[in-house]
Each structure stands twice: as C-alpha cells, then as structure tokens.
C-alpha cells in the first residue's frame, strides 16, 4: 500500500493555483514598451523644437443651455449622500469590499471620478457636499465676513492632501469602514466650519478635493463654463484649458508636486525594489504596521525630492534676462497631464476589480440578502488578470495613458516655453524634455515591477 501511495503521489496531475497580473506581466516585453515610450517623448520634443509649429489648442461651444438644477441644490444632495455613506460606514458591514463607504471613496470618487473629470471636465464642483450647506448657514446666521484664510493661498489644501495621502498610503486601515467613516466625518466638519467662517469661495482654494478635481479637469477635451443661470459646454484639444490658466503660485506648485509625488510613491512603496531598500523581504511582506514609520518619513521626503527635481529642470532652462520666479509658475502647468495620467494608469486595475464590488454592494446595499440587479452568486471575477491576453490589454491601456499624458505635457511645455525662450527654444526646453523622458520611464517601470502587499 505504501508503494502504491508513493506511486500515486508521483503521478502527474492538475495543480490548483492562482496567478495575478503581476506574475503574468513579468512575461511581457515591457522593457521594449518603456524604451519606445521614452523615444517617442524625445522625438515629439525634437520635432516640436525643430518645426516650431504647434497645435493652436482652440475651443468652441458645443451647446449652451439654462442651468436645470442650481448648484446649491446638487450640493445639498451631495451632503445628504455623504452622511448616508458615513452612516453605512459606521453601522454597515466591516468588510471593505462589501461596505459602500470605502468602495465609494477609494473606487468611485478617487479613481472613477478622476477618470471622468479627465474626460468631461470638473464634475466634482456640482456635487461637492460643502457649497450648499455653507451658503445656507451663512445666510441663516447673517455672517458674510472672513477670517483671513484666503491669504494662505492653497496651503490648507496642501496640508489636507498630505494628510489624505498619508491616510491612504501609510495608515494601517484606510479601507476599514468604521475608521474611514470617523475620519471622513471629522474632515467634513472641519472644512464646513472653516468655509462658513471664510466664505464659500474659499473651498476652491483651501479644500484639497475641490482643488484636486479642478486641476485634473483642466486637461479634459470637454468642459463646462458657467454664467448666471446658464452653462456652456465647450470642446477643444486636451490641455486647451491649461494654457488659459494663470501661472501657479508657490502654494499651487506645492500642491501639484504633492499630487504627482504621492501617486508615484503609492506605486513605488509596493515594489520589491523599495522593500529591499528598507530591509524587508518582499516574499515575506509583514504588513503595513512594520513599514508604517519608514513610509511616514519617506512620503514627504519623496515629495520634496520630486518638487526639487521638477523645479531644478525649470531652473536649468531659464534663459538670460528672465527670472526663475516668472518662469516657474507657467512652466509647472505642463506637469498637470503627467499627474492626472499617472493617477488614471496607476489605479486602472483597482477600477476594473473593485468596481465590480461597487456593483455587488449596490445589489445589496444594506446586507439584507437583497438581489436588486439579479446578479448570480460569485458574480465578481478577476479571471482576466490571470490570462496573458487580459494582462496585455491592461498593460497596453496603461502604457497608452502614460505615453499620451507625457506627449501632451511635452507639447504644452513647448507652448509655454515659447513665451520665454526667444531664439533659443532648444536650451530652454531641453531640461524639461529630459525630465519628462525620465518620468515616462519611471512611471512605466513602476507599473511593470513586481509588488508585494
């Protein structure tokens, strides 16, 4: 019997195992894609510099119509939805993939709404949950003054975004519904009090989500322009709005570099390379609690390094007779497509996977065994991540997003540099071109690197 058992063990048979997209992506020729993307960015810059003819980035009115629902009403609806989600987070299931609060925050808003704003303009301003309540409270109390917060520029939004990035990337349980509900409720009330004290318009400067979505929406090919009682929907080349923006001040530059650095660090801190650097065996990842302190220091350090690198590239291209302070604000606008593009590419898989859980949670929003959409059991499926064709399709989509974002950044940078370069456009834009090639390679490398956690 023992010999028979040993023989049966040695016989070939099927093995049940799981393969993730990271395992499959290592079999793809990603190195050639990365090299090709870097060359494409370099050639675009060279052609733009040599030819001198760049797109006009014009726009036209798609249609003009009256505003159907006042923004104060949609804001109140957004506030009601916010507090309903907080209640679900507190009293609903503690399963992050079954509770609508973390699914809405981390998938619908942070990923899905960003993608929607990149295409259709700033959709957040119509549903942001503060404007309506702030306006109503100020009218009810008769307070129409301010406390001077506007003098700080975007500094409060910078601090808010840094805290948000730390909570998402570093904190121990950002997806725990109860933890997230308490954090969201506290943040909402703090912003509400500050906005009531300072005025509704302060939200566009000092509230990080409002500023973030306004920034990423600037590269959209469709956008809305509001007049009293009317809205005009515009269409133009992606980035047309960027060229109409005012130069960024120091606090806006800090905010934009933080947006880019945080999403880059979010990708970097999970890679085998990073874990080895901080003394962690990637194959025995111990969890967030062990790397909490290191990453808490590394996040702001990476932000400082990113900001210094970008500003140094701009400084190296400043022509004679031009002050760095006059050039930094306009040139920094060219970074907007890179920040938005890498965000969309980095979280694409989260949208495709957790997006299914959003639908499943809506199918039974209160965990009562409902089946509103008639979904079958085990409807959520990640099988496409375990196939070469599925992983290749995702990689190509990420590659295309990263490349398109950097090509747009190069063209916008060339357009902006024309204001300062005079006859030496090559020397003015060369450092930024090198920087954008480096970011292209860096971004695609992170997306294709093995990760843990």
C-alpha positions as a Markdown table, in Angstrom:
| # | Residue | x | y | z |
|---|---|---|---|---|
| 1 | Unk | 0.0 | 0.0 | 0.0 |
| 2 | Unk | 2.8 | 2.4 | 0.8 |
| 3 | Unk | 4.4 | 1.8 | -2.6 |
| 4 | Unk | 1.1 | 2.3 | -4.3 |
| 5 | Unk | 0.6 | 5.6 | -2.4 |
| 6 | Unk | 4.1 | 6.8 | -3.3 |
| 7 | Unk | 3.4 | 5.9 | -6.9 |
| 8 | Unk | 0.1 | 7.8 | -6.9 |
| 9 | Unk | 1.9 | 10.9 | -5.4 |
| 10 | Unk | 4.4 | 10.9 | -8.2 |
| 11 | Unk | 1.8 | 10.6 | -11.0 |
| 12 | Unk | 1.3 | 13.9 | -12.9 |
| 13 | Unk | -2.0 | 15.8 | -12.3 |
| 14 | Unk | -3.6 | 19.2 | -12.3 |
| 15 | Unk | -2.4 | 21.7 | -9.7 |
| 16 | Unk | -4.8 | 24.4 | -8.4 |
| 17 | Unk | -3.0 | 27.8 | -8.2 |
| 18 | Unk | -3.7 | 31.5 | -8.6 |
| 19 | Unk | -1.8 | 33.8 | -10.9 |
| 20 | Unk | -2.0 | 37.6 | -10.6 |
| 21 | Unk | -1.5 | 40.2 | -13.2 |
| 22 | Unk | 2.0 | 41.0 | -11.7 |
| 23 | Unk | 3.0 | 37.4 | -12.3 |
| 24 | Unk | 1.8 | 37.5 | -15.9 |
| 25 | Unk | 3.2 | 41.0 | -16.7 |
| 26 | Unk | 6.7 | 39.8 | -16.0 |
| 27 | Unk | 6.4 | 37.6 | -19.1 |
| 28 | Unk | 5.6 | 40.6 | -21.3 |
| 29 | Unk | 8.3 | 42.5 | -23.2 |
| 30 | Unk | 7.7 | 45.6 | -21.0 |
| 31 | Unk | 11.2 | 46.8 | -21.5 |
| 32 | Unk | 10.7 | 47.4 | -25.2 |
| 33 | Unk | 7.5 | 49.3 | -24.4 |
| 34 | Unk | 9.3 | 51.5 | -21.9 |
| 35 | Unk | 12.2 | 52.2 | -24.3 |
| 36 | Unk | 9.7 | 53.0 | -27.1 |
| 37 | Unk | 7.8 | 55.4 | -24.9 |
| 38 | Unk | 11.0 | 57.3 | -23.9 |
| 39 | Unk | 12.0 | 57.5 | -27.6 |
| 40 | Unk | 8.5 | 58.8 | -28.6 |
| 41 | Unk | 8.6 | 61.5 | -25.9 |
| 42 | Unk | 12.1 | 62.6 | -27.1 |
| 43 | Unk | 11.1 | 62.6 | -30.8 |
| 44 | Unk | 8.0 | 64.6 | -30.0 |
| 45 | Unk | 10.1 | 67.3 | -28.3 |
| 46 | Unk | 12.7 | 67.3 | -31.1 |
| 47 | Unk | 10.0 | 67.6 | -33.8 |
| 48 | Unk | 8.3 | 70.4 | -31.9 |
| 49 | Unk | 11.5 | 72.3 | -31.3 |
| 50 | Unk | 12.7 | 71.9 | -34.9 |
| 51 | Unk | 9.4 | 72.5 | -36.7 |
| 52 | Unk | 8.2 | 75.3 | -34.5 |
| 53 | Unk | 4.5 | 74.6 | -35.5 |
| 54 | Unk | 2.4 | 73.5 | -32.5 |
| 55 | Unk | -1.3 | 73.0 | -32.2 |
| 56 | Unk | -3.4 | 76.1 | -31.5 |
| 57 | Unk | -5.4 | 74.5 | -28.7 |
| 58 | Unk | -8.5 | 76.3 | -29.7 |
| 59 | Unk | -12.0 | 75.6 | -28.4 |
| 60 | Unk | -15.6 | 76.0 | -29.4 |
| 61 | Unk | -19.1 | 75.9 | -27.9 |
| 62 | Unk | -20.7 | 72.5 | -28.1 |
| 63 | Unk | -24.0 | 73.8 | -26.8 |
| 64 | Unk | -25.5 | 76.4 | -24.5 |
| 65 | Unk | -28.5 | 75.9 | -22.2 |
| 66 | Unk | -30.1 | 77.1 | -19.0 |
| 67 | Unk | -28.9 | 75.6 | -15.7 |
| 68 | Unk | -31.6 | 73.0 | -14.9 |
| 69 | Unk | -30.7 | 72.4 | -11.2 |
| 70 | Unk | -29.0 | 75.1 | -9.1 |
| 71 | Unk | -25.6 | 74.1 | -7.7 |
| 72 | Unk | -26.8 | 74.8 | -4.2 |
| 73 | Unk | -29.4 | 72.0 | -4.6 |
| 74 | Unk | -26.9 | 69.5 | -6.0 |
| 75 | Unk | -24.5 | 70.3 | -3.2 |
| 76 | Unk | -27.2 | 69.6 | -0.6 |
| 77 | Unk | -27.9 | 66.3 | -2.4 |
| 78 | Unk | -24.1 | 65.6 | -2.2 |
| 79 | Unk | -24.1 | 66.4 | 1.5 |
| 80 | Unk | -27.0 | 64.1 | 2.2 |
| 81 | Unk | -25.3 | 61.3 | 0.2 |
| 82 | Unk | -22.1 | 61.9 | 2.2 |
| 83 | Unk | -23.7 | 61.5 | 5.6 |
| 84 | Unk | -25.7 | 58.5 | 4.3 |
| 85 | Unk | -22.4 | 56.9 | 3.4 |
| 86 | Unk | -20.9 | 57.8 | 6.8 |
| 87 | Unk | -23.8 | 56.0 | 8.4 |
| 88 | Unk | -23.2 | 52.9 | 6.2 |
| 89 | Unk | -19.6 | 53.0 | 7.2 |
| 90 | Unk | -20.4 | 53.1 | 10.9 |
| 91 | Unk | -23.3 | 50.7 | 11.1 |
| 92 | Unk | -22.8 | 48.6 | 8.0 |
| 93 | Unk | -20.5 | 45.6 | 7.4 |
| 94 | Unk | -16.9 | 45.9 | 8.4 |
| 95 | Unk | -15.9 | 44.2 | 5.1 |
| 96 | Unk | -14.3 | 46.9 | 2.9 |
| 97 | Unk | -15.4 | 45.1 | -0.2 |
| 98 | Unk | -19.0 | 44.9 | 1.0 |
| 99 | Unk | -19.4 | 48.4 | 2.5 |
| 100 | Unk | -20.4 | 51.2 | 0.2 |
| 101 | Unk | -18.3 | 53.9 | 2.1 |
| 102 | Unk | -14.8 | 52.6 | 1.3 |
| 103 | Unk | -15.9 | 51.5 | -2.2 |
| 104 | Unk | -17.3 | 54.9 | -2.9 |
| 105 | Unk | -14.3 | 56.8 | -1.6 |
| 106 | Unk | -11.5 | 54.7 | -2.9 |
| 107 | Unk | -13.1 | 53.4 | -6.2 |
| 108 | Unk | -16.0 | 55.6 | -7.3 |
| 109 | Unk | -14.5 | 59.0 | -6.3 |
| 110 | Unk | -10.8 | 58.6 | -6.1 |
| 111 | Unk | -10.5 | 56.5 | -9.3 |
| 112 | Unk | -13.7 | 56.7 | -11.2 |
| 113 | Unk | -14.4 | 60.4 | -10.8 |
| 114 | Unk | -10.8 | 61.3 | -11.6 |
| 115 | Unk | -11.1 | 59.5 | -14.9 |
| 116 | Unk | -14.5 | 61.2 | -15.6 |
| 117 | Unk | -13.0 | 64.6 | -14.8 |
| 118 | Unk | -10.1 | 64.0 | -17.1 |
| 119 | Unk | -12.6 | 63.4 | -20.0 |
| 120 | Unk | -15.7 | 65.5 | -19.1 |
| 121 | Unk | -14.3 | 68.4 | -17.0 |
| 122 | Unk | -14.9 | 69.2 | -13.4 |
| 123 | Unk | -17.9 | 67.1 | -12.3 |
| 124 | Unk | -17.0 | 67.4 | -8.6 |
| 125 | Unk | -18.0 | 71.1 | -8.3 |
| 126 | Unk | -21.6 | 70.2 | -8.9 |
| 127 | Unk | -21.8 | 67.5 | -6.2 |
| 128 | Unk | -19.2 | 68.8 | -3.7 |
| 129 | Unk | -21.0 | 68.5 | -0.3 |
| 130 | Unk | -20.0 | 71.8 | 1.3 |
| 131 | Unk | -21.1 | 74.6 | -1.0 |
| 132 | Unk | -24.8 | 74.4 | -0.4 |
| 133 | Unk | -24.6 | 73.9 | 3.4 |
| 134 | Unk | -22.0 | 76.7 | 3.7 |
| 135 | Unk | -24.2 | 79.2 | 1.7 |
| 136 | Unk | -27.3 | 78.3 | 3.7 |
| 137 | Unk | -25.5 | 78.6 | 7.1 |
| 138 | Unk | -24.0 | 81.9 | 6.3 |
| 139 | Unk | -27.4 | 83.3 | 5.2 |
| 140 | Unk | -29.1 | 81.9 | 8.3 |
| 141 | Unk | -26.5 | 83.3 | 10.6 |
| 142 | Unk | -26.1 | 86.6 | 8.8 |
| 143 | Unk | -22.3 | 86.2 | 8.8 |
| 144 | Unk | -20.8 | 87.4 | 5.5 |
| 145 | Unk | -17.3 | 88.2 | 6.6 |
| 146 | Unk | -14.0 | 86.2 | 6.5 |
| 147 | Unk | -11.2 | 85.3 | 8.9 |
| 148 | Unk | -8.3 | 85.8 | 6.5 |
| 149 | Unk | -7.8 | 82.2 | 5.4 |
| 150 | Unk | -7.7 | 83.2 | 1.8 |
| 151 | Unk | -4.3 | 85.0 | 2.4 |
| 152 | Unk | -2.8 | 81.5 | 2.9 |
| 153 | Unk | -3.5 | 80.6 | -0.7 |
| 154 | Unk | -3.6 | 76.8 | -1.3 |
| 155 | Unk | -1.6 | 76.0 | 1.8 |
| 156 | Unk | -4.6 | 74.5 | 3.7 |
| 157 | Unk | -5.3 | 72.3 | 0.7 |
| 158 | Unk | -1.7 | 71.1 | 0.6 |
| 159 | Unk | -1.9 | 70.1 | 4.3 |
| 160 | Unk | -5.2 | 68.4 | 3.6 |
| 161 | Unk | -3.9 | 66.5 | 0.7 |
| 162 | Unk | -0.8 | 65.4 | 2.5 |
| 163 | Unk | -2.9 | 64.1 | 5.4 |
| 164 | Unk | -5.2 | 62.3 | 2.9 |
| 165 | Unk | -2.2 | 60.8 | 1.0 |
| 166 | Unk | -0.7 | 59.6 | 4.3 |
| 167 | Unk | -4.0 | 58.1 | 5.3 |
| 168 | Unk | -4.4 | 56.2 | 2.0 |
| 169 | Unk | -0.8 | 55.0 | 1.5 |
| 170 | Unk | 0.7 | 54.7 | 5.0 |
| 171 | Unk | -2.0 | 54.4 | 7.7 |
| 172 | Unk | -2.9 | 50.9 | 9.0 |
| 173 | Unk | -6.5 | 50.6 | 7.9 |
| 174 | Unk | -7.6 | 53.2 | 5.3 |
| 175 | Unk | -10.3 | 50.9 | 3.9 |
| 176 | Unk | -11.8 | 49.9 | 7.3 |
| 177 | Unk | -15.4 | 51.3 | 7.0 |
| 178 | Unk | -15.5 | 52.4 | 10.7 |
| 179 | Unk | -12.1 | 54.1 | 10.6 |
| 180 | Unk | -12.8 | 55.8 | 7.3 |
| 181 | Unk | -16.3 | 57.0 | 8.4 |
| 182 | Unk | -14.9 | 58.7 | 11.5 |
| 183 | Unk | -12.0 | 60.3 | 9.5 |
| 184 | Unk | -14.4 | 61.5 | 6.8 |
| 185 | Unk | -16.9 | 62.9 | 9.3 |
| 186 | Unk | -14.2 | 64.9 | 11.2 |
| 187 | Unk | -12.7 | 66.2 | 7.9 |
| 188 | Unk | -16.1 | 67.3 | 6.6 |
| 189 | Unk | -17.0 | 69.2 | 9.8 |
| 190 | Unk | -13.6 | 70.9 | 9.9 |
| 191 | Unk | -13.9 | 72.1 | 6.3 |
| 192 | Unk | -17.5 | 73.1 | 6.9 |
| 193 | Unk | -16.6 | 75.3 | 9.9 |
| 194 | Unk | -13.6 | 76.9 | 8.0 |
| 195 | Unk | -15.7 | 77.6 | 4.9 |
| 196 | Unk | -18.5 | 79.1 | 6.9 |
| 197 | Unk | -16.0 | 81.4 | 8.6 |
| 198 | Unk | -14.1 | 82.3 | 5.4 |
| 199 | Unk | -16.8 | 82.1 | 2.7 |
| 200 | Unk | -17.9 | 79.6 | 0.1 |
| 201 | Unk | -15.3 | 80.7 | -2.5 |
| 202 | Unk | -12.5 | 79.6 | -0.1 |
| 203 | Unk | -13.4 | 76.0 | -0.9 |
| 204 | Unk | -11.8 | 76.3 | -4.3 |
| 205 | Unk | -8.5 | 77.4 | -2.7 |
| 206 | Unk | -8.4 | 75.6 | 0.6 |
| 207 | Unk | -10.2 | 72.3 | 0.3 |
| 208 | Unk | -8.0 | 69.6 | -1.3 |
| 209 | Unk | -10.6 | 67.5 | -3.1 |
| 210 | Unk | -12.1 | 70.6 | -4.7 |
| 211 | Unk | -8.7 | 71.9 | -5.8 |
| 212 | Unk | -7.5 | 68.4 | -7.0 |
| 213 | Unk | -10.5 | 67.8 | -9.2 |
| 214 | Unk | -10.3 | 71.3 | -10.6 |
| 215 | Unk | -6.7 | 70.7 | -11.5 |
| 216 | Unk | -7.1 | 67.3 | -13.2 |
| 217 | Unk | -10.2 | 68.5 | -15.1 |
| 218 | Unk | -8.0 | 71.1 | -16.9 |
| 219 | Unk | -6.8 | 68.6 | -19.4 |
| 220 | Unk | -10.3 | 67.4 | -20.4 |
| 221 | Unk | -11.4 | 67.8 | -24.0 |
| 222 | Unk | -14.9 | 68.7 | -22.7 |
| 223 | Unk | -15.8 | 71.2 | -20.0 |
| 224 | Unk | -18.5 | 73.5 | -18.8 |
| 225 | Unk | -18.3 | 77.3 | -18.4 |
| 226 | Unk | -21.0 | 78.8 | -16.1 |
| 227 | Unk | -22.7 | 82.2 | -16.4 |
| 228 | Unk | -25.6 | 83.3 | -14.2 |
| 229 | Unk | -28.4 | 80.9 | -14.9 |
| 230 | Unk | -26.7 | 79.3 | -17.9 |
| 231 | Unk | -24.0 | 76.8 | -18.8 |
| 232 | Unk | -21.9 | 76.4 | -21.9 |
| 233 | Unk | -20.4 | 73.1 | -22.7 |
| 234 | Unk | -17.1 | 73.5 | -24.5 |
| 235 | Unk | -14.9 | 71.2 | -26.6 |
| 236 | Unk | -11.3 | 71.5 | -27.5 |
| 237 | Unk | -8.0 | 69.8 | -27.6 |
| 238 | Unk | -6.9 | 68.2 | -24.3 |
| 239 | Unk | -4.9 | 70.8 | -22.5 |
| 240 | Unk | -6.6 | 73.8 | -24.0 |
| 241 | Unk | -7.8 | 74.9 | -20.6 |
| 242 | Unk | -4.2 | 74.5 | -19.2 |
| 243 | Unk | -2.9 | 77.2 | -21.5 |
| 244 | Unk | -5.6 | 79.6 | -20.2 |
| 245 | Unk | -4.7 | 79.1 | -16.6 |
| 246 | Unk | -2.9 | 81.8 | -14.5 |
| 247 | Unk | 0.7 | 80.9 | -13.5 |
| 248 | Unk | 0.8 | 78.8 | -10.4 |
| 249 | Unk | 1.9 | 80.5 | -7.2 |
| 250 | Unk | 4.2 | 78.8 | -4.6 |
| 251 | Unk | 1.3 | 77.1 | -2.8 |
| 252 | Unk | -0.2 | 75.8 | -6.0 |
| 253 | Unk | 3.2 | 74.5 | -7.1 |
| 254 | Unk | 3.5 | 72.7 | -3.8 |
| 255 | Unk | 0.0 | 71.2 | -4.2 |
| 256 | Unk | 0.7 | 69.9 | -7.8 |
| 257 | Unk | 4.0 | 68.4 | -7.0 |
| 258 | Unk | 2.5 | 66.7 | -4.0 |
| 259 | Unk | -0.3 | 65.2 | -6.2 |
| 260 | Unk | 2.3 | 63.8 | -8.6 |
| 261 | Unk | 4.7 | 62.6 | -5.8 |
| 262 | Unk | 2.0 | 60.9 | -3.7 |
| 263 | Unk | 0.6 | 58.8 | -6.5 |
| 264 | Unk | 4.2 | 58.0 | -7.6 |
| 265 | Unk | 5.1 | 57.0 | -4.1 |
| 266 | Unk | 1.9 | 54.9 | -3.9 |
| 267 | Unk | 3.3 | 52.8 | -6.8 |
| 268 | Unk | 6.9 | 52.8 | -5.6 |
| 269 | Unk | 6.4 | 51.8 | -2.0 |
| 270 | Unk | 4.8 | 48.4 | -3.0 |
| 271 | Unk | 7.6 | 47.4 | -5.4 |
| 272 | Unk | 10.2 | 44.7 | -4.5 |
| 273 | Unk | 12.9 | 47.3 | -5.1 |
| 274 | Unk | 11.6 | 49.7 | -2.4 |
| 275 | Unk | 11.0 | 46.9 | 0.1 |
| 276 | Unk | 14.6 | 45.7 | -0.3 |
| 277 | Unk | 15.9 | 49.2 | 0.2 |
| 278 | Unk | 14.1 | 49.4 | 3.6 |
| 279 | Unk | 15.3 | 45.9 | 4.7 |
| 280 | Unk | 12.1 | 44.0 | 4.0 |
| 281 | Unk | 11.9 | 40.6 | 2.3 |
| 282 | Unk | 9.3 | 41.2 | -0.5 |
| 283 | Unk | 8.4 | 37.5 | -0.4 |
| 284 | Unk | 7.6 | 37.7 | 3.3 |
| 285 | Unk | 5.8 | 41.1 | 3.4 |
| 286 | Unk | 4.9 | 41.7 | 7.1 |
| 287 | Unk | 2.1 | 44.2 | 6.6 |
| 288 | Unk | 1.7 | 47.9 | 6.9 |
| 289 | Unk | 2.4 | 48.0 | 10.6 |
| 290 | Unk | 6.1 | 47.2 | 10.1 |
| 291 | Unk | 6.7 | 49.8 | 7.4 |
| 292 | Unk | 4.5 | 52.4 | 8.9 |
| 293 | Unk | 7.2 | 54.6 | 10.4 |
| 294 | Unk | 9.6 | 54.4 | 7.4 |
| 295 | Unk | 6.9 | 55.3 | 4.9 |
| 296 | Unk | 5.6 | 58.1 | 7.1 |
| 297 | Unk | 9.0 | 59.7 | 6.7 |
| 298 | Unk | 9.5 | 58.6 | 3.1 |
| 299 | Unk | 6.3 | 60.1 | 1.7 |
| 300 | Unk | 7.2 | 63.8 | 2.5 |
| 301 | Unk | 10.8 | 63.1 | 1.6 |
| 302 | Unk | 9.8 | 61.8 | -1.8 |
| 303 | Unk | 7.5 | 64.9 | -2.3 |
| 304 | Unk | 10.5 | 67.2 | -1.5 |
| 305 | Unk | 12.7 | 65.3 | -3.9 |
| 306 | Unk | 10.1 | 65.3 | -6.7 |
| 307 | Unk | 9.5 | 69.1 | -6.3 |
| 308 | Unk | 13.2 | 69.8 | -6.2 |
| 309 | Unk | 13.8 | 67.8 | -9.4 |
| 310 | Unk | 11.0 | 69.5 | -11.3 |
| 311 | Unk | 12.0 | 73.0 | -10.2 |
| 312 | Unk | 15.6 | 72.3 | -11.0 |
| 313 | Unk | 14.7 | 71.2 | -14.5 |
| 314 | Unk | 12.8 | 74.5 | -14.9 |
| 315 | Unk | 15.7 | 76.5 | -13.4 |
| 316 | Unk | 18.2 | 75.0 | -15.8 |
| 317 | Unk | 16.1 | 76.2 | -18.8 |
| 318 | Unk | 15.6 | 79.8 | -17.7 |
| 319 | Unk | 17.0 | 82.0 | -20.5 |
| 320 | Unk | 19.1 | 85.1 | -19.8 |
| 321 | Unk | 17.0 | 88.1 | -18.9 |
| 322 | Unk | 14.2 | 86.0 | -17.4 |
| 323 | Unk | 13.7 | 85.5 | -13.6 |
| 324 | Unk | 13.2 | 82.0 | -12.4 |
| 325 | Unk | 10.1 | 83.1 | -10.4 |
| 326 | Unk | 8.5 | 84.4 | -13.5 |
| 327 | Unk | 9.0 | 81.1 | -15.4 |
| 328 | Unk | 8.4 | 78.5 | -12.7 |
| 329 | Unk | 4.6 | 79.2 | -12.3 |
| 330 | Unk | 3.7 | 78.9 | -16.0 |
| 331 | Unk | 6.1 | 76.0 | -16.8 |
| 332 | Unk | 4.8 | 74.0 | -13.9 |
| 333 | Unk | 1.4 | 73.9 | -15.7 |
| 334 | Unk | 2.9 | 71.3 | -18.1 |
| 335 | Unk | 3.2 | 68.8 | -15.3 |
| 336 | Unk | -0.7 | 68.6 | -14.9 |
| 337 | Unk | -1.2 | 66.0 | -17.6 |
| 338 | Unk | 1.5 | 63.8 | -16.1 |
| 339 | Unk | 0.0 | 63.9 | -12.6 |
| 340 | Unk | -3.5 | 63.1 | -14.0 |
| 341 | Unk | -2.3 | 60.5 | -16.4 |
| 342 | Unk | -0.3 | 58.5 | -13.9 |
| 343 | Unk | -3.2 | 58.6 | -11.4 |
| 344 | Unk | -5.5 | 57.0 | -14.0 |
| 345 | Unk | -3.0 | 54.5 | -15.2 |
| 346 | Unk | -1.9 | 53.5 | -11.6 |
| 347 | Unk | -5.5 | 52.9 | -10.4 |
| 348 | Unk | -6.8 | 51.3 | -13.5 |
| 349 | Unk | -6.7 | 47.8 | -12.2 |
| 350 | Unk | -8.4 | 49.0 | -8.9 |
| 351 | Unk | -11.2 | 50.4 | -11.1 |
| 352 | Unk | -11.6 | 47.1 | -13.0 |
| 353 | Unk | -11.6 | 44.9 | -9.9 |
| 354 | Unk | -13.1 | 46.9 | -7.0 |
| 355 | Unk | -15.6 | 48.5 | -9.5 |
| 356 | Unk | -17.2 | 45.1 | -9.6 |
| 357 | Unk | -17.6 | 45.1 | -5.8 |
| 358 | Unk | -19.3 | 48.5 | -6.1 |
| 359 | Unk | -22.0 | 47.0 | -8.3 |
| 360 | Unk | -22.3 | 44.0 | -6.0 |
| 361 | Unk | -22.6 | 46.3 | -3.0 |
| 362 | Unk | -25.3 | 48.3 | -4.7 |
| 363 | Unk | -27.1 | 45.0 | -5.5 |
| 364 | Unk | -27.5 | 44.5 | -1.7 |
| 365 | Unk | -26.6 | 47.9 | -0.1 |
| 366 | Unk | -27.7 | 47.1 | 3.5 |
| 367 | Unk | -26.6 | 43.5 | 3.6 |
| 368 | Unk | -30.1 | 42.2 | 3.9 |
| 369 | Unk | -29.8 | 39.5 | 1.3 |
| 370 | Unk | -31.4 | 41.6 | -1.4 |
| 371 | Unk | -30.8 | 41.0 | -5.1 |
| 372 | Unk | -31.8 | 44.3 | -6.8 |
| 373 | Unk | -29.9 | 43.6 | -10.0 |
| 374 | Unk | -30.4 | 39.9 | -10.2 |
| 375 | Unk | -26.7 | 39.1 | -10.1 |
| 376 | Unk | -25.6 | 35.5 | -9.8 |
| 377 | Unk | -23.6 | 34.1 | -6.9 |
| 378 | Unk | -19.9 | 34.8 | -7.1 |
| 379 | Unk | -20.5 | 37.4 | -9.8 |
| 380 | Unk | -17.3 | 39.3 | -9.1 |
| 381 | Unk | -14.5 | 37.8 | -11.2 |
| 382 | Unk | -10.8 | 38.6 | -11.6 |
| 383 | Unk | -10.1 | 35.9 | -14.2 |
| 384 | Unk | -8.9 | 38.4 | -16.8 |
| 385 | Unk | -5.9 | 39.2 | -14.5 |
| 386 | Unk | -4.6 | 35.6 | -14.8 |
| 387 | Unk | -4.5 | 35.4 | -18.6 |
| 388 | Unk | -1.9 | 36.8 | -20.9 |
| 389 | Unk | -4.4 | 38.4 | -23.2 |
| 390 | Unk | -6.2 | 40.2 | -20.3 |
| 391 | Unk | -3.0 | 41.4 | -18.7 |
| 392 | Unk | -1.6 | 42.5 | -22.0 |
| 393 | Unk | -4.7 | 44.6 | -22.7 |
| 394 | Unk | -4.4 | 46.3 | -19.3 |
| 395 | Unk | -0.7 | 46.9 | -19.8 |
| 396 | Unk | -1.3 | 48.4 | -23.3 |
| 397 | Unk | -4.0 | 50.7 | -21.8 |
| 398 | Unk | -1.7 | 51.8 | -19.0 |
| 399 | Unk | 1.1 | 52.3 | -21.5 |
| 400 | Unk | -1.1 | 54.4 | -23.8 |
| 401 | Unk | -2.3 | 56.6 | -20.9 |
| 402 | Unk | 1.2 | 57.2 | -19.6 |
| 403 | Unk | 2.6 | 57.9 | -23.1 |
| 404 | Unk | -0.3 | 60.2 | -24.1 |
| 405 | Unk | 0.0 | 62.2 | -20.9 |
| 406 | Unk | 3.7 | 62.8 | -21.4 |
| 407 | Unk | 3.3 | 63.7 | -25.0 |
| 408 | Unk | 0.7 | 66.2 | -24.1 |
| 409 | Unk | 3.0 | 67.5 | -21.3 |
| 410 | Unk | 5.8 | 68.0 | -23.8 |
| 411 | Unk | 3.6 | 69.9 | -26.3 |
| 412 | Unk | 2.2 | 72.1 | -23.5 |
| 413 | Unk | 5.7 | 72.7 | -22.2 |
| 414 | Unk | 6.8 | 73.8 | -25.7 |
| 415 | Unk | 3.9 | 76.2 | -26.0 |
| 416 | Unk | 4.5 | 77.7 | -22.6 |
| 417 | Unk | 8.3 | 77.9 | -23.2 |
| 418 | Unk | 7.7 | 80.0 | -26.3 |
| 419 | Unk | 6.8 | 82.9 | -24.1 |
| 420 | Unk | 10.2 | 82.9 | -22.6 |
| 421 | Unk | 12.7 | 81.3 | -25.0 |
| 422 | Unk | 13.1 | 83.9 | -27.7 |
| 423 | Unk | 15.5 | 82.4 | -30.2 |
| 424 | Unk | 17.0 | 79.7 | -28.0 |
| 425 | Unk | 14.0 | 77.4 | -27.6 |
| 426 | Unk | 16.1 | 74.2 | -27.5 |
| 427 | Unk | 18.2 | 75.3 | -24.5 |
| 428 | Unk | 15.1 | 76.5 | -22.7 |
| 429 | Unk | 13.1 | 73.3 | -23.1 |
| 430 | Unk | 15.8 | 70.6 | -23.1 |
| 431 | Unk | 15.9 | 70.1 | -19.3 |
| 432 | Unk | 12.1 | 69.7 | -19.2 |
| 433 | Unk | 12.3 | 67.2 | -22.1 |
| 434 | Unk | 14.9 | 65.1 | -20.2 |
| 435 | Unk | 12.7 | 65.3 | -17.1 |
| 436 | Unk | 9.6 | 64.1 | -19.0 |
| 437 | Unk | 11.5 | 61.2 | -20.6 |
| 438 | Unk | 12.7 | 60.2 | -17.1 |
| 439 | Unk | 9.2 | 60.4 | -15.7 |
| 440 | Unk | 7.8 | 58.3 | -18.6 |
| 441 | Unk | 10.4 | 55.6 | -18.0 |
| 442 | Unk | 9.9 | 55.8 | -14.2 |
| 443 | Unk | 6.1 | 55.6 | -14.4 |
| 444 | Unk | 6.1 | 52.6 | -16.7 |
| 445 | Unk | 8.8 | 50.8 | -14.7 |
| 446 | Unk | 6.7 | 51.1 | -11.6 |
| 447 | Unk | 3.6 | 49.8 | -13.3 |
| 448 | Unk | 5.5 | 46.7 | -14.6 |
| 449 | Unk | 7.6 | 46.0 | -11.5 |
| 450 | Unk | 6.7 | 43.1 | -9.1 |
| 451 | Unk | 4.9 | 44.3 | -6.0 |
| 452 | Unk | 4.1 | 43.0 | -2.5 |
| 453 | Unk | 1.4 | 43.9 | 0.0 |
